[in-house]
Amino acid sequence: MQLLYGFLLAIIISFLAYKAHSLNKSGAIGAFIVGTIIFGIGGWKWAILLLTFFITSSALSRVFKKKKQNLDEKFSKGHQRDAGQVFGNGGIATFFAGLNLFYPNEPVIWLCFSASLAAVNADTWATELGVLNKTPPRMITNLNKIVEKGTSGGISLTGTLASLAGSALIALLASLLTSNWSIFLIITLAGLMASLFDSLLGSTVQAMYFCPKENKETEKYPLHTCGTQTIHLRGWKWLNNDLVNFACGLFGVIVVIMFSGVL
């Protein structure tokens, strides 16, 4: 019966998100798959964490859409999420929700699930709110190097604080829902560290391209916003932003496992 409820809830959420233009068609299908597993196998507690990530990230994307309009050329995709973005952000969480079917009520599985969502929520909040920083960001690998807003690997005080807040929100709910406050700090830390790891990947090995017409670095491939074909600049061609987000969620799990022994 819980799986049926999860199936129905996933359909409703995916449909509403599609109608609200938060997801495109492939994104709605991806969200349906992710939602069915997390809602149906995990249950309402797991659903609350996933919905918190999805609703807050979508809301921030809409609220600060105007401030990011001139940065669209930097990002590989727009605010309307597709299947790649859905699985990139929710794939790790979905895996642990599925694992809960075989190992129900295992605290470490809930911990890993929460850490993965804290990681992607931290990264999303940093991206959406980092544009509010009054000064340009600095490259994470060289804090003396000032870069344009929206540049992969760029960090700022506002973005880092937003990352901390996004991670702490998931950690707060994960602790509240299980009445286990000993996990709050470790999940918060895992999310923050994973967000910084995401920036590190963005500055080093993520595939980046160059638009010769606009003379600007971008994630877009094969065409820039202006319609010009982009040229590979650096990074691994196969490592796009969706895979970096997936690695971000995985890194959050790794951090929480490393430190879970102290609980």
ZIMO-V669444 format. One record per residue. N is the residue number from 1. PHI is phi in radians with two decimals (none if undefined). PSI is psi as a letter, one per 40 degrees, with the letter a starting at -180 (none if undefined). BURIAL is b if it has 9 or more other ideal C-beta (glycine too) atoms within 8 Angstrom, else e. Layout:
<<N | PHI | PSI | BURIAL> <N | PHI | PSI | BURIAL>>
//
This chain:
<<1 | none | d | e> <2 | -1.11 | d | e> <3 | -1.13 | d | b> <4 | -1.12 | d | e> <5 | -1.06 | d | b> <6 | -1.10 | d | b> <7 | -1.05 | d | b> <8 | -1.18 | d | e> <9 | -1.14 | d | b> <10 | -1.11 | d | b> <11 | -1.08 | d | b> <12 | -1.11 | d | e> <13 | -1.09 | d | b> <14 | -1.10 | d | b> <15 | -1.14 | d | b> <16 | -1.11 | d | e> <17 | -1.15 | d | b> <18 | -1.16 | d | b> <19 | -1.15 | d | e> <20 | -1.46 | e | e> <21 | 1.14 | f | e> <22 | -1.46 | d | b> <23 | -2.27 | i | b> <24 | -1.58 | a | b> <25 | -1.09 | d | e> <26 | -1.17 | d | b> <27 | -1.14 | d | b> <28 | -1.15 | d | b> <29 | -1.14 | d | b> <30 | -1.08 | d | b> <31 | -1.13 | d | b> <32 | -1.10 | d | b> <33 | -1.14 | d | b> <34 | -1.07 | d | b> <35 | -1.12 | d | b> <36 | -1.06 | d | b> <37 | -1.21 | d | b> <38 | -1.25 | d | b> <39 | -1.22 | d | b> <40 | -1.31 | d | b> <41 | -1.63 | d | b> <42 | -1.26 | d | b> <43 | 1.86 | a | e> <44 | -1.16 | d | e> <45 | -1.13 | d | b> <46 | -1.18 | d | b> <47 | -1.11 | d | b> <48 | -1.08 | d | b> <49 | -1.14 | d | b> <50 | -1.10 | d | b> <51 | -1.15 | d | b> <52 | -1.10 | d | b> <53 | -1.09 | d | b> <54 | -1.16 | d | b> <55 | -1.18 | d | e> <56 | -1.18 | d | b> <57 | -1.17 | d | b> <58 | -1.18 | d | b> <59 | -1.14 | d | e> <60 | -1.11 | d | b> <61 | -1.10 | d | b> <62 | -1.32 | d | b> <63 | -1.07 | d | e> <64 | -1.85 | f | b> <65 | -1.05 | d | b> <66 | -1.13 | d | e> <67 | -1.20 | d | e> <68 | -1.75 | e | b> <69 | -1.00 | d | e> <70 | -1.38 | e | e> <71 | -1.86 | e | b> <72 | -0.99 | d | b> <73 | -1.14 | d | b> <74 | -1.40 | d | b> <75 | -1.61 | i | b> <76 | -1.21 | d | e> <77 | -2.41 | i | b> <78 | -1.57 | a | e> <79 | -1.33 | e | e> <80 | -1.46 | h | b> <81 | -1.35 | i | b> <82 | -1.86 | a | b> <83 | -1.08 | d | b> <84 | -1.03 | d | b> <85 | -1.20 | d | b> <86 | -1.07 | d | b> <87 | -1.29 | d | b> <88 | -1.09 | d | b> <89 | -1.51 | d | b> <90 | -1.94 | e | b> <91 | -1.10 | d | b> <92 | -1.15 | d | b> <93 | -1.08 | d | b> <94 | -1.10 | d | b> <95 | -1.03 | d | e> <96 | -1.28 | d | b> <97 | -1.16 | d | b> <98 | -1.14 | d | b> <99 | -1.12 | d | b> <100 | -1.12 | d | b> <101 | -1.14 | d | e> <102 | -1.62 | d | e> <103 | -2.26 | g | e> <104 | -1.13 | i | e> <105 | 1.09 | f | e> <106 | -1.45 | h | e> <107 | -0.99 | d | e> <108 | -1.19 | d | e> <109 | -1.22 | d | b> <110 | -1.10 | d | b> <111 | -1.08 | d | b> <112 | -1.18 | d | b> <113 | -1.03 | d | b> <114 | -1.14 | d | b> <115 | -1.13 | d | b> <116 | -1.15 | d | b> <117 | -1.29 | d | b> <118 | -1.08 | d | b> <119 | -1.13 | d | b> <120 | -1.25 | d | b> <121 | -1.21 | d | b> <122 | -1.08 | d | b> <123 | -1.15 | d | b> <124 | -1.15 | d | b> <125 | -1.09 | d | b> <126 | -1.11 | d | b> <127 | -1.19 | d | e> <128 | -1.28 | d | b> <129 | -1.71 | e | b> <130 | -1.08 | d | b> <131 | -1.17 | e | b> <132 | -1.40 | e | e> <133 | -1.06 | h | b> <134 | -1.25 | d | e> <135 | -1.92 | i | e> <136 | -1.07 | i | b> <137 | -1.27 | i | b> <138 | -2.12 | i | b> <139 | -1.17 | h | b> <140 | -1.12 | d | b> <141 | -1.48 | e | e> <142 | -2.69 | g | e> <143 | -1.13 | e | e> <144 | -1.45 | e | e> <145 | -1.59 | h | e> <146 | -1.52 | h | e> <147 | -2.21 | i | b> <148 | -1.23 | i | e> <149 | -1.07 | h | b> <150 | 1.58 | e | b> <151 | -1.22 | h | b> <152 | -1.06 | h | b> <153 | 1.65 | e | b> <154 | -1.43 | h | b> <155 | -2.24 | i | b> <156 | -2.53 | i | b> <157 | -1.11 | d | e> <158 | -1.07 | d | b> <159 | -1.11 | d | b> <160 | -1.20 | d | b> <161 | -1.15 | d | e> <162 | -1.12 | d | b> <163 | -1.06 | d | b> <164 | -1.07 | d | b> <165 | -1.16 | d | b> <166 | -1.11 | d | b> <167 | -1.19 | d | b> <168 | -1.13 | d | b> <169 | -1.11 | d | b> <170 | -1.12 | d | b> <171 | -1.09 | d | b> <172 | -1.08 | d | b> <173 | -1.18 | d | b> <174 | -1.07 | d | b> <175 | -1.29 | d | b> <176 | -1.12 | d | e> <177 | -1.23 | d | b> <178 | -1.94 | e | b> <179 | 0.94 | f | e> <180 | -2.20 | g | e> <181 | -1.42 | e | e> <182 | -1.25 | e | e> <183 | -1.63 | e | b> <184 | -1.04 | d | b> <185 | -1.16 | d | e> <186 | -1.20 | d | b> <187 | -1.22 | d | b> <188 | -1.04 | d | b> <189 | -1.11 | d | b> <190 | -1.07 | d | b> <191 | -1.13 | d | b> <192 | -1.13 | d | b> <193 | -1.13 | d | b> <194 | -1.16 | d | b> <195 | -1.11 | d | b> <196 | -1.19 | d | b> <197 | -1.11 | d | b> <198 | -1.00 | d | b> <199 | -1.14 | d | b> <200 | -1.10 | d | b> <201 | -1.09 | d | b> <202 | -1.11 | d | b> <203 | -1.56 | e | b> <204 | -2.12 | c | b> <205 | -1.99 | e | e> <206 | -1.15 | i | b> <207 | -1.14 | h | b> <208 | -2.17 | i | b> <209 | -2.22 | i | b> <210 | -2.34 | h | b> <211 | -1.71 | h | b> <212 | -1.17 | d | e> <213 | -1.27 | d | e> <214 | -1.55 | e | b> <215 | 1.01 | f | e> <216 | -2.38 | i | b> <217 | -1.42 | i | e> <218 | -2.69 | i | b> <219 | -1.56 | e | b> <220 | -1.23 | h | b> <221 | -2.71 | h | b> <222 | -1.58 | e | e> <223 | -2.07 | i | e> <224 | -1.38 | i | b> <225 | -0.99 | d | e> <226 | -1.36 | e | e> <227 | 1.69 | e | e> <228 | -1.41 | i | b> <229 | -1.20 | h | e> <230 | -1.55 | i | b> <231 | -1.98 | h | e> <232 | -1.07 | h | b> <233 | -1.82 | d | e> <234 | -2.84 | i | e> <235 | 1.44 | i | b> <236 | -1.45 | h | e> <237 | -1.02 | d | e> <238 | -1.41 | e | e> <239 | -1.64 | g | b> <240 | -1.58 | a | b> <241 | -1.13 | d | b> <242 | -1.10 | d | b> <243 | -1.23 | d | b> <244 | -1.14 | d | b> <245 | -1.11 | d | b> <246 | -1.08 | d | b> <247 | -1.14 | d | b> <248 | -1.09 | d | b> <249 | -1.09 | d | b> <250 | -1.16 | d | b> <251 | -1.13 | d | b> <252 | -1.04 | d | b> <253 | -1.16 | d | b> <254 | -1.05 | d | e> <255 | -1.10 | d | b> <256 | -1.18 | d | b> <257 | -1.21 | d | b> <258 | -1.06 | d | e> <259 | -1.73 | e | b> <260 | -1.17 | d | b> <261 | -1.14 | e | e> <262 | -1.51 | e | e> <263 | -1.28 | none | e>>
//
